[in-house]
Amino acid sequence: MEMKFGAIMRACREKAGLTQEQLADKLNRTQACVSKYEKDHKIPDMHTMMNWAEVTGAREVIVTFLYGMDGIGMIQRLIGG
């Protein structure tokens, strides 16, 4: 089963306790843009991904996923399951 990157981004945001609107403000994006990233309707550029990771405190999670680690297992660890 293929894991989409948007699900990882959403899990990181939720783990950080941020709403889409709050994260959008920190990234200088719109809430709609954040939603599109999380639904895999839009692909963020590398700068945006790294800012997302920094703001959510999940830099290692996103970098690890980019290197091919299992997304399902990563989400389970993020949500404590």
Protein Blocks (a to p, Z undefined) as FASTA:
>chain_A
ZZdfklmmmmmmmmnopafklmmmmnopafklmmmmmnopaccdfklmmmmmmmnopmmm
mmmmmnopafklmmmmmnoZZ
